[in-house]
Amino acid sequence: MSANQHRVHAEIARPNYIATSGGVELFYRDWQPEATHGNGKTIVFVPSYSLPGDMWAYQMLPLARQGFRCIAYDRRGHGRSSDPGTGYDYDTLADDLAAVMNALDLSNVTLAGYSMGGAEAVRYLTRHGSARVARLALIASTLPMLAKTPDNPDGIDRAYVDAFQHDLMTDYPKWLADNARPFAGPDASQAMIDWIRKMALRTSHQALFACNETVSSGDFRDELRDIDVPTLIVQGDRDVSNPLELTSQRTARLIPNARLVVYEGAPHGVFLSDAARLTADIGAFASA
């Protein structure tokens, strides 16, 4: 174990829950193919900011039917996981991911992270190493750095973060209603948008605020150069949450063995707007 790797102890607490060493219980789903149809490949899905692992349903179900073991978990403060009121920094969130990997004793994993989940996946690799991970898929990620600073002048101004946090503390349901359609795209059904909104509304407000601060201040520019597994990067060119030129295009230049796939006309929520294409791309990548 290298100097920058950290041991994480975890155990299965009860069915569908993993207990971390800090006493946080993480809810997870483990969809395994029938023994006769398994291909020996595992995909671990890390969800978006504000959403639980359920968001990956339209990738997990078809991929499980194709023979993949598909695992998704809820970040602390999200979904059915514990709401401990602390631990929303990237190091702790990466340790939570390590707890899932260790408790289930996973290997040869394709690690797929969406939005904030992509940054957690990268921090897992740089903090815990790639012994359990064969490939990395970054979907509409917040990487490498969102904040506007003197050495990142094209970043997002702090005023935008402050405005969102004001809405979070005063009328988050309205903010969700106003932004759901740009997130999901023009072709998403109203029922699908309502499903996403309901999941987001169940997330702890404290977790939402703290995770927003974490995302807004994250800087992975040096870290990405240390990624040592093949990496697939996917993003829509109409992503208004994480502009393509600020995020995935720069990320692809920083990761040594990365391939960028741009979905023309797609919004931030590509797991909804381009569900079948994304599923196929992840499946092909995981099968390589």
Summary of the structure (lengths in Angstrom):
residues: 288
radius of gyration: 17.6
end to end distance: 27.0
largest distance: 56.1
contacts: 1007
relative contact order: 0.15
helix: 42%
strand: 20%
